[in-house]
Amino acid sequence: MVAPVPEAEVNKYCLADCNGTGLCAGESTQIFDMFENPAVDEAPSNLAVVGRYVLSSSIWHLLARTPAGAGGEIQLTDAIDIRLVSEKVETFHMSGKFHDCGDKLGHMAAFVEYGLRDPNLGEDFQVSLQSMLLSPK
């Protein structure tokens, strides 16, 4: 699943290269390559891989052979990139909102947004937030 991110922030994400295919929310297309944290001027798109994968079982064999990548970790995206050579992989442009929970501010925003939606605590949470925002610091 992919979501567009601001051009200036593409270096923070793994990006999907869809050969320039314009992709709207709810649409899918083939991925031709993946780039982990590319330089802003080298990014193939602004479509960040934001999660949720449906993969064939062959991915397990690839993960076993995938060398450590970014951060010294075995990256699922590296195994998917290897898979692109022999198996078609598609991406789906998510609809809705994406929060980068790997970023402190994004994690906080996600917590607040979902907290406000809670059917049992949402209203009280909103009152509490408003009180915090209106009180002097």
PyMOL commands that set and color helices and strands:
alter all, ss='L'
color gray80, all
select helices_A, chain A and resi 7-12+40-42+58-65+70-72+76-83+104-117+122-134
alter helices_A, ss='H'
color red, helices_A
select strands_A, chain A and resi 2-4+14-17+28-30+33-36+47-49+90-92
alter strands_A, ss='S'
color yellow, strands_A
deselect
rebuild
show_as cartoon
